Amino acid sequence: MQPPRLLLALSLLAASLSLAAADHIDTLPQVSQTLSGYADIDSIKRRLTSLPLHIIEGIWQFPADGATVVIERFNPDNTRDDGAARYRIVILRSPQRSMIPGTVMGYLSPSAKRGVYTAKIYTAGDGGSTLIRPKRFTLTLNDDGHLSFRRHRSSVYVNIWRLLPYVSRLGVRVRNDNPQDLDGCLRLFPAPVSGPVEPRYL
């Protein structure tokens, strides 16, 4: 195979895997589901430690309120073997007492650009323990310890970290000239290779 043809074949393969993964975010149900086995964060850490993690995988925390989630790979129906990476965001700890650990917050997939992910995330709640109204977002891994959230293809700015503790009062405002990628979360586990995301004082 000539080099140009090889490059073309590799490009087509990468594009097909990206499309296959992107399709999966559209399978996010209209209302959230709750998974078992997410009440003990230490057990989640042990499970993650035993796996060859992708850079996006791990335990993350929203700095405004301490809400904690895990981003992990999963196979939607336990049968697909197409090589496409698929991830889900699952709540581990929330200041909102009605929110149960194991509640699925959204799905995400890698885009063609390194460190950028397309996602579908719930943006409201039903007043209880269920999340509703999934919307598209772009998630950007700025480095191995910072993950920013931005509403996808929208002129409306959503303060995503208010989702968990105040899900019935989601903050929405029109975009202005302020930086757009300040909302998001910090990696808790595994520890960022670049060191602590914030200085720690003893």
Secondary structure, DSSP 8 states (H G I E B T S, - for coil): --HHHHHHHHHHHHHHHHHHHHHHHTT--SB--B-SS-S-HHHHHHHHHTS---TT-EEEE-TTT--EEEEEE--TTS---S----EEEEEEE-SSTTS-TTBEEEEEEE-SSTTEEEEEEEEEE-SSS-EEEEEEEEEEEEETTEEEEEETT-SEEE-GGGTTTTGGG--EEE--SS-S---EEEEEES--TT--SS----
